[in-house]
Amino acid sequence: MSKANKLGFWVLTALVVGNMVGSGIFMLPRSLSEAASPAGVIAAWLLTGFGVLMIALVFGNLATRKPNLTGGPQIYAKELFKPGSQASTLSGFMSSWGYWIGNLAGIVAVITTFAGYFSTFFPILTSNAPWFTIGGFTLKVGNGLTFIVCTVMLWGIHFIILRGMESAGRLNFAATAAKVAGFFIFILVGLFAFEKSNILPFVAERADAAGHALGMMSQVNNAAVNTLWAFIGIETAVVFAGRAKKQTDVRRATILGLFIALAIYMGISTLVMGMLDQNTLIHSDKPMIDAIQAVLGPVSGKVLAGVGLISLFGSTIGWVMLSAEVPYQAAKQGLFLPAFLKENKKGLPSFSLILTNGLAQLFIFSTISKSISEAFDFVIVIATLAYLVPYFISSVYQLKLVITGETYQGVKSRVTDGIIALLSTIYSLWVIIAGTADVKTFTYGMILLASGLIFYRPILKRRTKVKQNEMLSA
């Protein structure tokens, strides 16, 4: 790989922050207020922040102890079993498939949020006026135009990345720097505009889809899946470990990126709850803009929307880069079809990039029949649950290293890493159980994961053929 496509510490950190602080910062205040009362939201943030810190420490540790395993947390799945066994191949493939599906949904979540903030300048994107009717389906003007905006955004980013990985990374860095500065200004404004009455009652009932009242613990469980979405992308530096200039930068970028994102999320989500009353917040498609407009007027909303568009543009670059890299690295490990190894002249995974964006385009069709906020809610739940599988597996793999003593010499570090891995495992399991409590969500998640078996058979045949050839040559 040419040095032009190697990523340094600050670019890696920007990718981590850019992927974490993407669509979530703009839409989560609404999703969380709908899922839980202020007390439940804050409790979910605290639990999630601690859990994700444990996951980040696991990733950082594995990147240092197993530098040869590049491509992301899903790669660790195959290491849980005997090398070359069917169990190793299947677990590695299913984990990679689930992680890839999560990334595809992540791209769509960022792009649909971009369309939501674009509507600040072009309100017609939210129009409910009928455009045309085919059979029993009527396409609304807003939904149709949102679909067009999302499609143009997706393929525009596609061609930017094809120009070079490093140049795309620098563009992401510039966008990330701009949004971090904008968010801290928002936090300063929010500190002066915070109204205590807006978060009262601090403890209140919420209801599920069936209308059943939810207690505090149920609210925390509901909010936990949403708050975890805020930190999806914590593994970004690990995915790009094979392209890092120095392996030590991977751990440092992961930890620094987490704390930057945590400060932004905790500050903004709490302040938005204090700037808008709960009813307004729950029904908002762009809560941050509505909050700043309530304090400083319409012009401030447009300025923030501009910052938001820059932010989401940079985040989309990071998400598409990440999503194309996942099957490419998996193919290097023999876990995906060889076609994903195809590169262009600049060393970029061209086939993976085209297919990734092609599948993301299918997800974007959800904007035709759903509002922006509904489309966002749908994809983040599916994506978050898809990510939890490789997160859980990474934690279990760390436990395996601790138990076997592989890569360890001292007892102290082994015990510390064991405690961290155990806490990370427990946290991942908790969110998986909380997220799959809803039958509809569980069903969608299982269908998406099971769909990968269609593509597993050719991989298994290829591995069998390779083994037969090796036996014959021996």
QUIRA-V500062 format. One record per residue. N is the residue number from 0. SS is DSSP state (H for helix, E for strand, - for the rest). PHI is phi in degrees with one decimal (none if undefined). Layout:
# QUIRA-V500062
n=(N;N)
ss=(SS;SS)
phi=(PHI;PHI)
This chain:
# QUIRA-V500062
n=(0;1;2;3;4;5;6;7;8;9;10;11;12;13;14;15;16;17;18;19;20;21;22;23;24;25;26;27;28;29;30;31;32;33;34;35;36;37;38;39;40;41;42;43;44;45;46;47;48;49;50;51;52;53;54;55;56;57;58;59;60;61;62;63;64;65;66;67;68;69;70;71;72;73;74;75;76;77;78;79;80;81;82;83;84;85;86;87;88;89;90;91;92;93;94;95;96;97;98;99;100;101;102;103;104;105;106;107;108;109;110;111;112;113;114;115;116;117;118;119;120;121;122;123;124;125;126;127;128;129;130;131;132;133;134;135;136;137;138;139;140;141;142;143;144;145;146;147;148;149;150;151;152;153;154;155;156;157;158;159;160;161;162;163;164;165;166;167;168;169;170;171;172;173;174;175;176;177;178;179;180;181;182;183;184;185;186;187;188;189;190;191;192;193;194;195;196;197;198;199;200;201;202;203;204;205;206;207;208;209;210;211;212;213;214;215;216;217;218;219;220;221;222;223;224;225;226;227;228;229;230;231;232;233;234;235;236;237;238;239;240;241;242;243;244;245;246;247;248;249;250;251;252;253;254;255;256;257;258;259;260;261;262;263;264;265;266;267;268;269;270;271;272;273;274;275;276;277;278;279;280;281;282;283;284;285;286;287;288;289;290;291;292;293;294;295;296;297;298;299;300;301;302;303;304;305;306;307;308;309;310;311;312;313;314;315;316;317;318;319;320;321;322;323;324;325;326;327;328;329;330;331;332;333;334;335;336;337;338;339;340;341;342;343;344;345;346;347;348;349;350;351;352;353;354;355;356;357;358;359;360;361;362;363;364;365;366;367;368;369;370;371;372;373;374;375;376;377;378;379;380;381;382;383;384;385;386;387;388;389;390;391;392;393;394;395;396;397;398;399;400;401;402;403;404;405;406;407;408;409;410;411;412;413;414;415;416;417;418;419;420;421;422;423;424;425;426;427;428;429;430;431;432;433;434;435;436;437;438;439;440;441;442;443;444;445;446;447;448;449;450;451;452;453;454;455;456;457;458;459;460;461;462;463;464;465;466;467;468;469;470;471;472;473)
ss=(-;-;H;H;H;-;E;-;H;H;H;H;H;H;H;H;H;H;H;H;-;-;H;H;H;H;H;H;H;H;H;H;H;H;H;-;-;H;H;H;H;H;H;H;H;H;H;H;H;H;H;H;H;H;H;H;H;H;H;H;H;H;H;H;H;-;-;-;-;-;-;-;H;H;H;H;H;H;H;H;-;-;-;-;-;H;H;H;H;H;H;H;H;H;H;H;H;H;H;H;H;H;H;H;H;H;H;H;H;H;H;H;H;H;H;H;H;H;-;-;-;-;H;H;H;H;-;-;-;E;E;E;E;E;-;-;E;E;E;E;H;H;H;H;H;H;H;H;H;H;H;H;H;H;H;H;H;H;H;H;H;H;-;-;H;H;H;H;H;H;H;H;H;H;H;H;H;H;H;H;H;H;H;H;H;H;H;H;H;H;H;H;H;-;-;H;H;H;H;-;-;-;-;-;-;E;E;-;-;-;-;-;E;E;-;H;H;H;H;H;H;H;H;H;H;H;H;H;H;-;-;-;-;-;-;H;H;H;H;-;H;H;H;E;-;-;-;H;H;H;H;H;H;H;H;H;H;H;H;H;H;H;H;H;H;H;H;H;H;H;H;H;H;H;H;-;-;H;H;H;H;H;-;-;-;-;H;H;H;H;H;H;H;H;H;H;-;H;H;H;H;H;H;H;H;H;H;H;H;H;H;H;H;H;H;H;H;H;H;H;H;H;H;H;H;H;H;H;H;H;H;H;-;-;-;-;-;H;H;H;H;-;-;-;-;-;-;-;-;H;H;H;H;H;H;H;H;H;H;H;H;H;H;H;-;H;H;H;H;-;-;H;H;H;H;H;H;H;H;H;H;H;H;H;H;H;H;H;H;H;H;H;H;H;H;H;H;H;H;H;H;H;H;H;-;-;-;-;-;-;H;H;H;H;H;H;H;H;H;H;H;H;H;H;H;H;H;H;H;H;H;H;H;H;H;-;-;-;H;H;H;H;H;H;H;H;H;H;H;H;-;-;H;H;H;H;H;H;H;H;H;H;H;H;H;H;H;H;H;H;H;H;H;-)
phi=(none;-71.0;-63.2;-65.5;-105.1;-89.3;-110.6;-87.3;-58.1;-71.0;-68.9;-62.5;-63.0;-63.9;-65.7;-62.7;-64.6;-62.4;-76.3;-76.2;-90.6;-116.6;-68.4;-58.7;-62.1;-88.5;-109.8;-61.7;-53.1;-71.7;-59.4;-68.9;-65.4;-74.7;-82.1;-154.3;-73.1;-51.1;-63.7;-67.4;-63.9;-63.4;-62.9;-65.2;-61.5;-63.4;-65.3;-67.3;-57.5;-67.2;-62.7;-68.9;-60.3;-63.2;-63.4;-62.3;-65.7;-63.7;-61.1;-60.7;-68.6;-66.7;-63.8;-79.9;-82.6;-127.6;-64.6;-78.1;-93.6;-102.3;116.8;123.8;-63.1;-66.8;-67.0;-66.6;-59.5;-70.9;-78.2;-74.3;-120.4;-59.4;-54.9;86.2;-76.8;-64.5;-62.7;-65.5;-66.2;-64.3;-65.4;-65.5;-66.9;-63.9;-67.3;-65.3;-62.8;-61.5;-66.9;-65.7;-59.6;-60.3;-65.0;-61.1;-65.3;-62.9;-57.7;-67.0;-61.2;-67.6;-68.0;-66.4;-67.5;-57.2;-63.1;-62.0;-78.7;-65.9;-67.7;-62.3;-92.1;-130.6;-57.6;-62.0;-66.5;-107.8;-65.4;-97.4;-66.6;-68.7;-96.6;-155.9;-124.5;-124.6;64.2;-97.2;-102.7;-112.7;-89.2;-81.5;-57.7;-60.5;-64.4;-64.6;-68.8;-61.4;-59.5;-64.7;-60.5;-63.3;-67.0;-62.0;-60.5;-59.0;-80.4;-65.8;-63.2;-53.7;-74.5;-64.5;-66.9;-61.5;-73.5;149.1;-66.7;-67.5;-66.0;-65.3;-63.9;-67.6;-64.5;-62.7;-61.7;-62.6;-65.8;-65.4;-61.0;-64.1;-74.3;-62.1;-63.6;-63.0;-68.9;-69.4;-65.4;-59.9;-61.9;-62.1;-63.9;-62.8;-62.8;-84.1;-97.4;-62.8;-114.9;-58.8;-63.3;-70.8;-100.2;-103.3;-71.2;-65.4;-114.8;-146.2;-76.2;-128.9;-123.1;-85.3;-61.6;-87.1;90.0;-79.3;-67.6;-110.1;-77.1;-60.5;-66.1;-65.2;-64.6;-62.3;-60.3;-62.4;-71.4;-60.8;-65.1;-68.4;-67.1;-63.4;-55.5;-59.5;-107.8;-62.1;117.5;-59.8;-88.6;-54.1;-63.5;-66.5;-61.1;-93.4;-56.8;-68.0;-107.7;-74.4;-67.5;-136.6;-66.4;-66.1;-67.4;-63.5;-64.6;-63.5;-66.2;-64.1;-68.1;-63.8;-59.6;-61.9;-68.7;-64.0;-64.3;-61.8;-62.6;-67.3;-64.1;-61.2;-65.4;-71.8;-64.1;-70.5;-69.0;-62.2;-63.2;-91.1;-97.9;-125.7;-70.3;-61.3;-65.5;-64.0;-63.5;-62.6;-101.0;-94.4;-87.8;-146.3;-58.4;-65.0;-68.4;-60.8;-68.1;-70.0;-68.6;-65.7;-98.8;-113.6;98.3;-59.0;-61.7;-63.0;-63.8;-69.8;-63.6;-64.9;-61.3;-62.9;-62.2;-62.2;-65.5;-62.1;-59.3;-70.1;-62.1;-64.2;-63.7;-64.2;-57.6;-62.4;-65.6;-67.7;-58.3;-62.7;-65.5;-73.6;-71.6;-59.0;-67.9;-63.1;-68.6;-64.1;-64.0;-62.3;-90.1;77.6;-101.8;-132.6;-61.5;-57.5;-58.2;-71.6;-82.6;-63.1;-119.9;-91.5;-64.4;-94.9;79.3;-94.1;-73.2;-63.9;-64.5;-61.2;-65.3;-65.1;-68.5;-59.8;-71.1;-64.2;-71.1;-61.5;-60.3;-64.3;-62.7;-64.0;-61.5;-62.8;-74.8;-70.8;-108.5;-119.6;-72.2;-59.0;-67.6;-67.2;-63.0;-62.4;-59.6;-63.0;-74.1;-71.6;-67.6;-62.6;-64.7;-61.8;-65.3;-65.0;-71.9;-63.2;-63.0;-66.1;-62.7;-62.5;-64.0;-60.5;-65.6;-65.5;-65.1;-62.4;-62.1;-61.3;-62.8;-65.9;-66.7;-78.7;82.4;-62.8;75.0;-104.7;-123.5;-93.5;-76.0;-59.1;-66.1;-66.2;-66.3;-59.6;-65.3;-65.1;-65.3;-61.6;-64.5;-65.5;-65.1;-63.6;-64.9;-62.2;-62.3;-60.3;-63.0;-60.0;-70.1;-60.8;-64.8;-65.9;-74.9;-94.8;-65.0;-81.7;-61.2;-62.4;-63.2;-60.0;-63.6;-59.1;-61.8;-66.8;-62.8;-63.8;-68.1;-65.2;-61.2;-67.2;-62.1;-60.6;-91.5;-75.0;-57.7;-59.8;-67.0;-63.7;-61.5;-64.7;-65.6;-64.2;-64.6;-63.1;-64.7;-62.8;-64.7;-64.3;-66.4;-65.9;-69.6;-74.0)
